[in-house]
Amino acid sequence: MEQKYEEDIQKLQQEIEMLEAEQEETLRSIFVQHGDRLQQGVKSACEERGGGGAQQHAVSKLITEVRELEKDLRRQTEINGITLNECFVKTLHKSERKLVQQLRLAGHCGLLLFQVEFAVTEIQEDNVLHRRVTELNIVVDGVEFKDFSAFVSRVEDTKDLLLFFRTLRTFSERCEDRRQTFQHFQSMKGTSAP
């Protein structure tokens, strides 16, 4: 029985880590998508208010932070191979003890396009924050891969987003290897003709 609790705790810790990473990615994606508009809007707002020294300092600090986040996002994209093109977050419920948010992420990993929609429920009990993924829906371009489609269905049932993204990257790399191998043999076939 104790081992079961330890396994549950490990799964929850992994889920928390994954959600925190996704939250960071979401914020970075928002800054990437809207960074230029944010910079222009902040500059305009400060100029309208007279552009005092403190406001100019705040603007330059925000611009520096946005640029650092953009660099960090590019670095993360290079490392994990997943590029987000769209990030949508909507708060469905917010109270002192409970927060429910609906999220939609769309992007690609290699040549595979994906869209993930899910809800995250956070409940504060005493000093412990419990997070749970609900209503998971995943769409991946590449329905010709029957085994991967079956895997996606299992992930939707278990709501294990971390497993999905890790496997997506590995699967995408294998698809690219397969494509390159196929092209290699096609080119060999064309050059070896009498």
N, C-alpha and C positions, 0 to 999 in steps of 0.2 A: 504494500500500500504506500509506503514511504517513497519507493522508487517512482510510482505513478505521480505523486505530488512533485517530485523533483523534475520529472519529464514535463509536467504541466508548467512548472515555473520556468524551465528553460525555453519552452515554446513561447510563453508570454514575454520573456526577456528578448527573444529574437524578434517577436512581433513589435515590441516597443522600439527596439533599435531600428527596425525596418521603417516604422512609421515616422520616427524622428528623421531618418535619412530622407524619406519621401517629403516630409515637411520642408526640410532644407532645400531639396531639389525644386519643390514647388515655388518657394520664395525666389530662388535663383532664376527659375524660368520666368517668373513674373517680371523680375528686374531685366532680364534679357529682352523679353517681349516689349516692355514698356519703359525701359531705361532712358532712352532718348527723350520720349515725351515727358517723363518724370523730371529729367534735368531741365528741359525747356520750361515746364510748368513752374518749377521751383524758382528758376531765374526770373521768370515773368512776374511771379507773385512778389518776389523781393524788390524788383525794380519798381513795381506799382506802389509799394509801401515806402519808397524813398531810398532803398538800397543802402541802409546803414551798415557800418563796419561789422557789427555782430551778425547781421543777416547775411552779408557777403561771406563771412567766415563759415556760417552754417551751410550755405549753399555749396561752397567749395568742399566742405567736409562730406556732405551728402553725395556730391559728384564723385569724390574719391572713393567713397564706400561702394557706390554703384559700379564703378570701374573694377574695383577689387572683386566684387561678387561676380561680375561678368568673366573676369580672368579665372576665378575659381570654378565657375560653371564650365568653361571651356576645358579646363584641366580635368574635371570630373567626367566630362563627356569622353575625352580621350582615354581615360583610364577604364571606364566601365562600358564604353562602346554604345551606350544608349543615349539617343538624342530626343529631347522632348520638344515638340513643335507647338503643343497646346497644353495649357494647364488652367483648369477651371475649378474654383473652390467656392462653394455656397454653404453658408451656415443655415442649417435647418432648425436648430433649437439651441438656445444658450441660456443656461441658468447658473446659479452659483456652484452647483454640484455636477451638472451634466452639460456636455457639449456634443452636438451631432452635426457633422459636416458631410456634404456630398462632394466628391472629387471626381474629376475627369481628366485623365492624362492621355495624350496622343503623341505618338512619335514613331521613331524607327530604330531598329537595331540591325545594322548591316542593311540588307535588302528587305528585311521583314518589317512591315508596317503593323502597328498595334494601337489599340485604344482600350483603356482600362477605366471602368466606372465603378466606384464603390463609395460606401459611407463609412465613416469612422465615428464611433461613439466613445467618448471619454467620460468616465464617471469618477469623481473624487470621493473617496471614502477614507475618512481620517487623514492620514498622511500618505496614502497610497493612491496613485492615479492608475485606473484600469482603462486600457484602450482595447477596442475590439473592432475588427473589420466586418462589415455586414453588406449585404446586397451587392456582391461582387459580380461584375459582368466583364468578360474579356473578349475582345474581337481581335484576331490576328489574321493578317493577309497571308494566305498560304494554306488554304483549306485542302490543297492536294496532299498535304502531309497528314494522313489519317492518324498516325500514332501521336503526332503533336496535338492534333485536335482533341484526341482522347485525354491527353495530359492536361490540356487547358480546362476541359470539363471537370477533371478531378480537382484542379486548383480552385475552380469556382466553388466546388462543393466544400473544400477544406478552408477556403479563404486565406490561403497561404501566399501572399503577394511576394514575399522575399524569394520563395522557391520559384515562382513564375519568372521574376526578373533574372535570377541567376541562370535558370534553364534557358530562357530566351536568348541570353547572350551566347551560351554554349551552343545551342541549336543553330543560331545565326552563323556562328563561326564554322560549324560543320557544313552548313549549306553553302557557304562561300568556298570552303575547301572542295566540296563536291563539284561546284560550278567550275572552278579553276581546273580541276582534274579532267572534267568533261571537255573543256575547251582545249586543254593540252592534247588529249587523244584525238579530238576533231582535227586539230592542226597537224598532228602526226599522220592522220589518215589521208589528209589532203596532200601532204608532201611525199608520201610513199607511193602514190599512184604511178603506174608505169607510163 
